[in-house]
Amino acid sequence: MVSKKVEKALNDQVAKEAMSSQTYLAMASWAEVQGLEGVAAFLYKHSDEERMHTLKLMRYINERGGHAEVPALPKPPKEMKGILDAFQNILRQEIAVSADINAIVDLCLKEKDYTTHNFMQWYVAEQIEEERLARNLLDKLDLIGNDKAGLYLFDRDLLGRKEPQGAAF
């Protein structure tokens, strides 16, 4: 059985994962209307994966005797300043989610909830991958700078991107 403190922390994380999904969905829509088909596809897929993270948490809470809550979410921004801004926001968001996950892991240790601690290790590993990929894509965008041909190729690369098995991004 999950403690009330851990249940609350997990439900808070449900809201954060759901908000991440909504944010990526809004970014995908923005990219699509900008003509960035590859970026849009990448972000739509990532929105789906964040939703999967949400559902995984909700099912875990319920399986452990808690009650997962469906959060009310604020509307994400509709517009981005540009592609670099969008990917900088992604990295900031992933860093924040990593900190949130680490706080839950710490709470699990304090509460001696080793089952949830073990469950959360999947999220810890997932966040390492998500931050790594966000940094990698930002590095590529920095190399491209204002080169429109480079942006075109970046977009095409994302459209054809094949994810390694188990990769979140």
C-alpha positions in Angstrom: 0.0 0.0 0.0 1.3 3.4 -0.9 1.4 6.1 1.8 -0.7 9.2 1.5 2.5 11.3 1.1 3.7 9.1 -1.7 0.3 9.0 -3.3 0.1 12.8 -3.3 3.5 13.1 -4.8 2.6 10.6 -7.5 -0.6 12.4 -8.3 1.3 15.6 -8.5 3.6 13.9 -11.0 0.5 12.7 -13.0 -0.4 16.3 -13.4 3.1 17.3 -14.5 3.3 14.4 -17.0 -0.2 15.3 -18.4 0.9 19.0 -18.7 4.0 17.9 -20.5 1.8 15.9 -23.0 -0.4 19.0 -23.5 2.7 21.3 -24.0 4.2 19.0 -26.6 0.8 18.8 -28.3 0.6 22.6 -28.5 4.2 22.8 -29.8 3.4 20.1 -32.4 0.4 22.1 -33.6 2.6 25.2 -33.8 5.3 23.4 -35.8 2.8 22.0 -38.2 1.3 25.4 -39.1 4.9 26.6 -39.6 5.4 23.9 -42.2 7.8 21.9 -40.0 6.3 18.5 -40.7 9.2 16.5 -39.2 9.3 18.6 -36.0 5.5 18.3 -35.7 5.6 14.5 -36.1 8.3 14.3 -33.6 6.4 16.4 -31.1 3.1 14.7 -31.7 4.8 11.4 -30.9 6.4 12.8 -27.8 3.0 14.1 -26.6 1.7 10.5 -26.9 4.6 9.2 -25.0 4.1 11.7 -22.2 0.5 10.6 -22.0 1.7 7.0 -21.7 3.9 8.2 -18.7 0.8 9.7 -17.2 -1.2 6.5 -17.6 1.6 4.4 -16.2 1.7 6.5 -13.1 -2.1 6.4 -12.7 -2.3 2.7 -13.0 0.5 2.2 -10.5 -1.2 4.5 -7.9 -4.5 2.5 -8.3 -2.7 -0.9 -8.2 -1.0 0.1 -4.9 -4.2 1.0 -3.1 -4.2 4.7 -3.8 -6.6 6.7 -6.0 -5.1 8.3 -9.2 -6.6 11.7 -9.9 -7.3 13.2 -13.3 -5.8 16.7 -13.2 -7.3 19.9 -14.5 -4.7 21.5 -16.8 -3.9 25.1 -17.8 -3.9 25.8 -21.5 -0.4 25.6 -22.9 1.0 28.5 -25.0 -0.2 28.5 -28.6 2.8 30.3 -30.2 6.6 29.8 -30.0 9.2 32.5 -30.7 10.9 30.0 -33.1 12.3 26.5 -33.4 15.2 27.2 -31.1 12.9 28.6 -28.4 10.7 25.5 -28.7 13.6 23.1 -28.1 15.0 25.2 -25.3 11.6 25.0 -23.7 11.7 21.2 -24.1 15.1 20.9 -22.4 14.0 23.2 -19.5 10.8 21.1 -19.1 12.7 17.8 -19.1 15.2 19.1 -16.5 12.3 20.2 -14.3 10.6 16.8 -14.7 13.9 15.1 -13.8 14.1 17.1 -10.6 10.5 16.2 -9.8 11.2 12.5 -10.4 14.3 12.7 -8.2 12.2 14.3 -5.4 9.7 11.4 -5.5 12.6 8.9 -5.4 14.0 10.7 -2.3 10.5 10.7 -0.7 10.2 7.0 -1.3 13.5 6.3 0.5 12.4 8.5 3.4 9.0 6.7 3.6 10.8 3.3 3.1 8.6 2.6 0.1 11.0 0.5 -1.8 8.3 -0.8 -4.2 7.6 2.7 -5.5 11.3 3.5 -5.4 11.8 0.5 -7.7 8.9 1.6 -10.0 10.3 5.1 -10.2 13.7 3.9 -11.5 12.1 3.5 -15.0 11.3 7.2 -14.9 14.8 8.1 -13.7 16.3 6.2 -16.7 13.7 7.7 -19.1 14.6 11.3 -18.0 18.3 10.7 -18.6 17.4 9.8 -22.2 15.0 12.6 -22.7 17.5 15.2 -21.4 20.3 13.7 -23.6 18.2 13.9 -26.7 16.9 17.4 -26.1 20.5 18.6 -25.6 21.6 16.7 -28.8 18.9 18.4 -30.8 19.7 21.8 -29.4 23.3 21.3 -30.3 22.2 20.6 -33.9 20.0 23.7 -34.0 22.9 25.8 -32.7 25.1 24.4 -35.6 22.3 25.3 -38.0 21.9 28.9 -36.7 19.8 30.9 -39.2 20.5 28.6 -42.2 17.1 27.8 -43.7 18.6 24.9 -45.7 19.9 23.5 -42.4 16.5 23.9 -40.8 14.9 22.0 -43.7 17.4 19.1 -43.3 16.8 19.1 -39.5 13.1 18.9 -40.1 13.5 16.1 -42.7 15.8 14.2 -40.3 13.2 14.3 -37.5 10.5 13.1 -40.0 12.6 10.0 -40.8 13.9 9.5 -37.3 13.7 5.9 -36.0 13.6 5.6 -32.3 15.7 3.0 -30.5 13.6 0.4 -28.6 12.4 1.9 -25.4 13.4 5.5 -26.2 11.0 8.1 -25.0 11.9 11.0 -27.3 
